[in-house]
Amino acid sequence: MGFALLLKYYTRHGRFPRGRAEFADEVVDYVARQVKVPASELGLYDWTGRTNEYHRAQIRDHLGFRVCGVVDAE
């Protein structure tokens, strides 16, 4: 559930959400129906942990992006 929301948010906004507060309840319900899990499962998702970092890396890799570094800023 968290992965699906991260993916959709990133493709739509070009950045990752900071947390659950950035999703309207209607959006969470809609995606929950699509992935066939209860919307309440999102409450268990850790927005700051290793799983979230791994999901972000998978999404960036799939979409062909990488984390910006110092070289990019220059």
Biotite code that builds the C-alpha atoms (Angstrom):
import biotite.structure as struc

atoms = struc.array([
    struc.Atom([0.000, 0.000, 0.000], chain_id="A", res_id=1, res_name="MET", atom_name="CA", element="C"),
    struc.Atom([2.741, 2.446, 0.937], chain_id="A", res_id=2, res_name="GLY", atom_name="CA", element="C"),
    struc.Atom([4.779, 1.500, -2.127], chain_id="A", res_id=3, res_name="PHE", atom_name="CA", element="C"),
    struc.Atom([1.824, 2.044, -4.459], chain_id="A", res_id=4, res_name="ALA", atom_name="CA", element="C"),
    struc.Atom([1.103, 5.463, -2.977], chain_id="A", res_id=5, res_name="LEU", atom_name="CA", element="C"),
    struc.Atom([4.775, 6.474, -3.175], chain_id="A", res_id=6, res_name="LEU", atom_name="CA", element="C"),
    struc.Atom([4.907, 5.452, -6.828], chain_id="A", res_id=7, res_name="LEU", atom_name="CA", element="C"),
    struc.Atom([1.768, 7.346, -7.811], chain_id="A", res_id=8, res_name="LYS", atom_name="CA", element="C"),
    struc.Atom([2.740, 10.428, -5.821], chain_id="A", res_id=9, res_name="TYR", atom_name="CA", element="C"),
    struc.Atom([6.223, 10.546, -7.342], chain_id="A", res_id=10, res_name="TYR", atom_name="CA", element="C"),
    struc.Atom([4.969, 10.173, -10.910], chain_id="A", res_id=11, res_name="THR", atom_name="CA", element="C"),
    struc.Atom([2.388, 12.898, -10.359], chain_id="A", res_id=12, res_name="ARG", atom_name="CA", element="C"),
    struc.Atom([4.356, 15.444, -8.285], chain_id="A", res_id=13, res_name="HIS", atom_name="CA", element="C"),
    struc.Atom([8.009, 14.692, -9.078], chain_id="A", res_id=14, res_name="GLY", atom_name="CA", element="C"),
    struc.Atom([8.896, 14.208, -5.428], chain_id="A", res_id=15, res_name="ARG", atom_name="CA", element="C"),
    struc.Atom([8.120, 11.829, -2.604], chain_id="A", res_id=16, res_name="PHE", atom_name="CA", element="C"),
    struc.Atom([5.514, 12.649, 0.039], chain_id="A", res_id=17, res_name="PRO", atom_name="CA", element="C"),
    struc.Atom([6.671, 13.597, 3.519], chain_id="A", res_id=18, res_name="ARG", atom_name="CA", element="C"),
    struc.Atom([4.076, 11.378, 5.147], chain_id="A", res_id=19, res_name="GLY", atom_name="CA", element="C"),
    struc.Atom([0.505, 10.182, 5.353], chain_id="A", res_id=20, res_name="ARG", atom_name="CA", element="C"),
    struc.Atom([-0.842, 13.715, 5.745], chain_id="A", res_id=21, res_name="ALA", atom_name="CA", element="C"),
    struc.Atom([-0.165, 14.443, 2.061], chain_id="A", res_id=22, res_name="GLU", atom_name="CA", element="C"),
    struc.Atom([-2.796, 11.914, 0.949], chain_id="A", res_id=23, res_name="PHE", atom_name="CA", element="C"),
    struc.Atom([-6.507, 12.620, 0.984], chain_id="A", res_id=24, res_name="ALA", atom_name="CA", element="C"),
    struc.Atom([-8.570, 9.811, 2.475], chain_id="A", res_id=25, res_name="ASP", atom_name="CA", element="C"),
    struc.Atom([-10.320, 9.348, -0.871], chain_id="A", res_id=26, res_name="GLU", atom_name="CA", element="C"),
    struc.Atom([-6.978, 8.720, -2.586], chain_id="A", res_id=27, res_name="VAL", atom_name="CA", element="C"),
    struc.Atom([-5.946, 6.162, 0.040], chain_id="A", res_id=28, res_name="VAL", atom_name="CA", element="C"),
    struc.Atom([-9.298, 4.380, -0.287], chain_id="A", res_id=29, res_name="ASP", atom_name="CA", element="C"),
    struc.Atom([-9.038, 4.318, -4.083], chain_id="A", res_id=30, res_name="TYR", atom_name="CA", element="C"),
    struc.Atom([-5.506, 2.881, -4.116], chain_id="A", res_id=31, res_name="VAL", atom_name="CA", element="C"),
    struc.Atom([-6.420, 0.399, -1.366], chain_id="A", res_id=32, res_name="ALA", atom_name="CA", element="C"),
    struc.Atom([-9.198, -0.973, -3.555], chain_id="A", res_id=33, res_name="ARG", atom_name="CA", element="C"),
    struc.Atom([-6.792, -1.236, -6.507], chain_id="A", res_id=34, res_name="GLN", atom_name="CA", element="C"),
    struc.Atom([-4.166, -3.209, -4.577], chain_id="A", res_id=35, res_name="VAL", atom_name="CA", element="C"),
    struc.Atom([-6.848, -5.146, -2.672], chain_id="A", res_id=36, res_name="LYS", atom_name="CA", element="C"),
    struc.Atom([-5.764, -4.332, 0.881], chain_id="A", res_id=37, res_name="VAL", atom_name="CA", element="C"),
    struc.Atom([-7.597, -2.475, 3.646], chain_id="A", res_id=38, res_name="PRO", atom_name="CA", element="C"),
    struc.Atom([-6.885, 1.261, 3.705], chain_id="A", res_id=39, res_name="ALA", atom_name="CA", element="C"),
    struc.Atom([-6.040, 0.882, 7.389], chain_id="A", res_id=40, res_name="SER", atom_name="CA", element="C"),
    struc.Atom([-2.839, -0.978, 6.363], chain_id="A", res_id=41, res_name="GLU", atom_name="CA", element="C"),
    struc.Atom([-1.302, 2.386, 5.525], chain_id="A", res_id=42, res_name="LEU", atom_name="CA", element="C"),
    struc.Atom([-1.223, 3.169, 9.242], chain_id="A", res_id=43, res_name="GLY", atom_name="CA", element="C"),
    struc.Atom([1.449, 0.482, 9.628], chain_id="A", res_id=44, res_name="LEU", atom_name="CA", element="C"),
    struc.Atom([3.751, 1.960, 6.979], chain_id="A", res_id=45, res_name="TYR", atom_name="CA", element="C"),
    struc.Atom([6.956, 3.527, 8.355], chain_id="A", res_id=46, res_name="ASP", atom_name="CA", element="C"),
    struc.Atom([7.536, 6.788, 6.475], chain_id="A", res_id=47, res_name="TRP", atom_name="CA", element="C"),
    struc.Atom([11.088, 7.223, 7.823], chain_id="A", res_id=48, res_name="THR", atom_name="CA", element="C"),
    struc.Atom([12.503, 3.711, 7.974], chain_id="A", res_id=49, res_name="GLY", atom_name="CA", element="C"),
    struc.Atom([14.659, 1.462, 5.840], chain_id="A", res_id=50, res_name="ARG", atom_name="CA", element="C"),
    struc.Atom([11.680, 0.027, 3.999], chain_id="A", res_id=51, res_name="THR", atom_name="CA", element="C"),
    struc.Atom([10.663, 3.494, 2.848], chain_id="A", res_id=52, res_name="ASN", atom_name="CA", element="C"),
    struc.Atom([14.209, 4.218, 1.664], chain_id="A", res_id=53, res_name="GLU", atom_name="CA", element="C"),
    struc.Atom([14.263, 0.913, -0.218], chain_id="A", res_id=54, res_name="TYR", atom_name="CA", element="C"),
    struc.Atom([10.900, 1.651, -1.839], chain_id="A", res_id=55, res_name="HIS", atom_name="CA", element="C"),
    struc.Atom([12.118, 5.075, -2.919], chain_id="A", res_id=56, res_name="ARG", atom_name="CA", element="C"),
    struc.Atom([15.246, 3.556, -4.455], chain_id="A", res_id=57, res_name="ALA", atom_name="CA", element="C"),
    struc.Atom([13.164, 0.997, -6.340], chain_id="A", res_id=58, res_name="GLN", atom_name="CA", element="C"),
    struc.Atom([10.867, 3.703, -7.699], chain_id="A", res_id=59, res_name="ILE", atom_name="CA", element="C"),
    struc.Atom([13.738, 5.964, -8.765], chain_id="A", res_id=60, res_name="ARG", atom_name="CA", element="C"),
    struc.Atom([15.485, 3.031, -10.457], chain_id="A", res_id=61, res_name="ASP", atom_name="CA", element="C"),
    struc.Atom([12.322, 1.956, -12.265], chain_id="A", res_id=62, res_name="HIS", atom_name="CA", element="C"),
    struc.Atom([11.654, 5.484, -13.520], chain_id="A", res_id=63, res_name="LEU", atom_name="CA", element="C"),
    struc.Atom([15.291, 6.160, -14.435], chain_id="A", res_id=64, res_name="GLY", atom_name="CA", element="C"),
    struc.Atom([16.061, 8.790, -11.800], chain_id="A", res_id=65, res_name="PHE", atom_name="CA", element="C"),
    struc.Atom([18.822, 9.009, -9.211], chain_id="A", res_id=66, res_name="ARG", atom_name="CA", element="C"),
    struc.Atom([19.402, 10.966, -6.029], chain_id="A", res_id=67, res_name="VAL", atom_name="CA", element="C"),
    struc.Atom([20.911, 14.402, -6.696], chain_id="A", res_id=68, res_name="CYS", atom_name="CA", element="C"),
    struc.Atom([24.370, 14.945, -5.307], chain_id="A", res_id=69, res_name="GLY", atom_name="CA", element="C"),
    struc.Atom([26.922, 17.717, -4.938], chain_id="A", res_id=70, res_name="VAL", atom_name="CA", element="C"),
    struc.Atom([28.112, 17.257, -8.528], chain_id="A", res_id=71, res_name="VAL", atom_name="CA", element="C"),
    struc.Atom([24.574, 17.915, -9.773], chain_id="A", res_id=72, res_name="ASP", atom_name="CA", element="C"),
    struc.Atom([24.364, 21.153, -7.791], chain_id="A", res_id=73, res_name="ALA", atom_name="CA", element="C"),
    struc.Atom([27.550, 22.455, -9.396], chain_id="A", res_id=74, res_name="GLU", atom_name="CA", element="C"),
])
